[in-house]
Amino acid sequence: MEVEVKAEAKEDARSTVRAIDRDGLERLLGLLREEGYRTIGPTVRDGAIVYDEIESVRDLPAGWKDEQAPGRYRLVRRPDDALFGHVVGPISWKAFLFRPRETLTAAARGEGGALEFRRAPFEPERAAFIGVRSCDLAAIAVQDTVFTGGPYVEPRYAALRRAAFIVAVNCLESGALCFCASMGTGPRARRGFDLALTEIEGRFTVEAGSDAGRRLLERLGAEEARAEDAARVEEGTARCAASMAKRMDPAGLPELLLGNLDHPRWDEVAARCLACANCTMVCPTCFCSTVEETSDLTGSSAGRVRVWGSCFTEEHGKVHGGSYRPEIKDRYRQWLTHKLASWVPQFGTSGCVGCGRCIAWCPVGIDITEEVAAIRASPGPVPDVQGLPLAPVPSPLPAPRAPAASSVEEDLVPRPAAVTAAVRETPDTVTLHVRPPQGFSFRPGQFNMLSLPGVGEVPISISGWDGTAVEHTIRAVGPVTRQLAALRPGQELGMRGPYGSSWPVDEAKGCPAWVVAGGLGLAPLRPLVRELIGRPEDFPEVRLIGGSRTPGDILFVREILGWIGRRNLQTHLTVDRAGPDWRGSIGVVTQLLDDASIEGVYFVCGPEIMMRFAVRRILEAGVPPQRVYVSMERNMKCAAGFCGCCQYGPLFVCKDGPVFRYDSVAYLFERSGF
């Protein structure tokens, strides 16, 4: 699917500059509506400047300005009747492009009870955004990179973005919390708009920034602006930039923040933070989301609804073993380091545009600029962050990136798949054999998203594939996995995938290959073991180290017994506790790593605490970190990098993982709260 978003302004965009009065602005709004656009702009509602549909210049907030301070927002009267004499309110333009609530997919039972999935109907409206500030232009450009710049394109965002006409407004007065000048995002709109207005003493200069904008100006028939009008725009926006009281130095922020993850300031701010998520709701670039399942009373149809989420909620970081960000400190640190640090290598720009909304709408007045300044004033010892994919902050207004040719939105819609067998592995674990959609293939270590309409969707590692059925080993620990584990042959589920990175099998060619599994971690390692032992000429020495809670919790017992006779495989199993009938080892997995070979390549999967101790032991034996691979587990709602739930420092587990070479995550791996 080809998707194009609004191109940035050309170098000669400001060659078309006109001047209009309020009547001309009224005609402009009328022309936009004639062309089928719904005109949306700033207006006064509930004591705030909000963006809503406007029919006339009379709907604009004439004579109002917003007074802002940390934890405070008030509307007051201006001494004049300027239409755009305010800065920004609690609503940003992302509400019209990345909507707060959106139905993604629908499912129903067709004839004969067959399960059917489809993309939910969606008709993008043509909308003209009136009064977009330069900081919000930058925010739109940032979200372009999130939703249209990766291997998948978010189809709803892309459609709404294509249909949008943007009328920017240059700022001549700064608010008390504005710091866009520091971030390089304003107050002058430079690109990303169709038209840009500057309001000076009741009149407007109008600049065209796109072919669509130039065509509309021609229809408007406005007079050419005088040279002094253009000069006043430059002088006024320069004064506005110089007047900003707030500052943030973006230089070296990724290294500064990711290099001070244990700074005492995180505890200090956590003592104040309420984890209310206000900052993420008003932020124009935050994109985290979650999903809700809906169904009718008969159970014959269901839908998946995406709603805005926040990394400040405990649910955002919840997996079956608990939350990987259990403390408020963890969540605030996650938000700030992502916004200002890890966003840079992910998307090529900072995630902060300097609008100040998060400061104004924080109930306790936490100021993001003060938090950064405090850490910069007393940084800790410079740590080794060499393994993290960091980069200096580039231009804060990147050109929207065209999606890859392989972007296919249908990849995000489940397809029906029938269960052919259900094998009980342990009292709470089942391996489902599922006939996948046509054309299925995978690499060891990848995962699928499995769903049940009206119940939910979860990421499940692929534990086997025989060419006709794909295997998923599922522990029944939550509402979705319990119902998946209860499926029987002939029943259907939804499947999409496979996703993610894989075990680099060929890295172990000719070397001792150590496969280290803890509990359910053997499931994603099982296809790897099968490939390794099936190629003895390439992998003459394979060692499987497996740990379980009890003998009854060991997975794939029959298959493991069959592996024992393989000439290139040694199998060593241990359990935490066992009865007198157990003849194997009792104890933790690490005790089986005492003779770790420095020549080996290590593949490790299991609970994070188990992996930490196992990797430490491997490294203590002198094994280079480049020869160790780990598989991470995170809460995944989309598997395409859109929901933000699997954020792991500068990485997304769904896209960059789940398999990582250890040195690429070592700095974060040893820390809890990420």
Buried (B, 14 or more C-beta within 10 A) or exposed (E): BEBEBBBBBEEEBBEBBBBBEBEBBBBBBBBBEEBEBBBBBBBBEEEBBBBEEBEEBEBBBBBBBBBBBBBBBEBEEBEEEBBBBBBBBBBBBBBBBBBEEBBBBBBBBEEEEEBBBEBBEEEBEBBBBBBBBBBBBBBBBBBBBBBBBBBBBBBBBBBBBBBBBBBBBBBBBBBBBBBBBBBBBBBBBBBBBBBBBBBBEEBBBBBBBBEBBBEBBEEBEBEEBEEEBBEBBEEBBBEBBEEBEBEBEBEBBBBBBBBBBEBEBBBEBBEEBEBBBBBBBBBBBBBBBBBEBBBEEEEBBBBBBBEBBBBBBBEBBBBEEEBBBBBBBBBBBBBBBBBBBBBBBBBBBBBBBBBBBBBBBBEEBBBBBBBBBBBBEEEEEEBEBEBBBBEEBEEBBBBBBBBEEEBBBEBBBBBBBBBBEBEEBBEBBBBBBBBBBEEBEBBBBBBBBBBBBBBBBBBBBBBBBEEEBBBBBBBBBBEBBBBBBEBEEEBBBBBBBBBBBBBBBEBBEEBBBBBBBBBBBBBBBBBBBBBBBEBBEBBBBBBBBBBBBEBEBBBBEEEBEEBEEBEBBBBBBBBBEBEEEBEEBEEBBBBBBEEBBEEBBBBBBBBBEBBBBBBEBBBEBEBEBEBBBBBBBBBBBBBBBBBBBBBBBBBBBBBBBBBBBBBBBBBBBEEEBB
